[in-house]
Amino acid sequence: MANHVISRALAAAALTLPLVATPATAAPPQAPALSSVIPAPAQVTPAPGATFRLTALTAVKAAPAARKIAEQLARELRPATGYALPVLPATLPGLPTISLQLGGTGGREGYTLTVTPKQVTIRAAAPAGLYNGTRTLLQLLPKEIDSRTVVRRAWTINGGTIKDLPRYAYRGAMLDLARHFHTPAEVKAYIDEISRFKVNYLHLHLTDDQGWRIRIDSWPRLTAGDGGPGVDGEGPGFLTKAEYSDIVRYAAARYVTIVPEVDMPGHVNAAQVAYPELTCDGVAPPPRTDTEVGYSSLCISSETTYRFVEDVIRELAALTPGPYLHIGGDEAHATSEADYVTFQNRVLPLVKKYGKTAYGWNEITKSPAAATAVAQFWGTTTTNPTLAAAVANGTKVVMSPANKAYIDQKYDPSTPIGLSWAGYIEVRDAYGWDPATHLAGVTDPAVIGVEAPLWSETLRDLDDIEFLAFPRLPAIAELGWSPAATHDWDSFSARLGAYGPRWTLRGIDFYPSPQVDWQ
Ligand code: IFG
């Protein structure tokens, strides 16, 4: 990069120098400790006194392959600092620099973050790791960095090194768009927030009894009546293919992979309202706006069913760059055991036919075809012999026990929204379990990760999503990312307490749990 370009960028930066210099006598207010990060990093080595100061002259250095991530970080740092923070391929030596570097070790998602008085360096073997390093960096800056308007203060970062990498590859959140349709803007806002905790999968529950929320060209009536009424008629709407692809792109830029779910053979009332030929008697059932489950079933003996299923899987797989396609499989109480196995034996292989790994609620393990699938555990027990047997046969598991990870459950009896069938889940309950030992006969390496499902029977808007998800989602995110050895409630709750003001600055309507000492 020619020097004149750099000097021009610096000149522009200099113009943003704060007119009122920080009083020389004021000791800069404390920056967060390196150990305050959520999820807890694998290895933290503070270097007391080696403080880095972000100033108007700071530039972000990134090679072309790291440029998008650098631009994203600079965009996140500009509002509160008011600094230009140019992103440059090289910077003049001696200028305070944040350097993003690709290369080295740490696997797909690991990174090393080093802070010295001269430079902040994030090094990672792959872009996802670099992005994870920037999520950590945001938390090492004072909480005011999350302000949307300029805050005049010293932007210091404590010195030291963090070497970090994830415990599990799958760290998921789930959002139910079927019971209540949430708009693309609400989904994107949720993606912004979950990616701050290094969550890397977002499972979208797209179809259910009360609504079908994704356009399928070969079955257009599924979304003709705006996709179905939703619970209490409060949730009509659906994603066009363009909107779904836009969400996929938005998520990918934040290193979140979308996992679409079409729930079958149960939870299909909305599809049968649109296409009565999907029932065995050809009679369309009435649309449903209540919250009952387990009363609907595709017609297992009809070839129309498998034409429908294959069309849906084909179109959804074509829209989904991620590795997983979730086909539900839960609560098929209106399907006989034999029919359920027949159905899964035919449908699980269809997912593979279209290039995806089949993923379903743990009931799919009744079918031997689940040996190459991922089963999502949602039970409230600590034993599940069918799942344990499937694991012995090769099935991988994502752990989302309903009495720990279902963030649609109330915190306590006084919680205004949410359900309670799985029990009340306070943040300490969401944190207080181990994915590797929770379920008998299901442990690493069969466990590939965790997920926090947020069902939307009682949700209406983004505030409701935020109120139920935060602070429990970070608890699940930490179980998915941090080494088991770092698991400690006192540490986690203190870090949550310090993090709360960041949600406030970002306008996130989180639940101020009485279990946490909020700063
Ligand atoms: N169980 C149902 C969901 C939803 C949930 C609400 C699963 C896999 C209760 N199935 O969880 O459709 O209604 O907490």
Residues whose N, C-alpha, C, O or C-beta is under 5 A from the ligand:
A	BS01	IFG	D330 W361 W378 D408 L419 W455
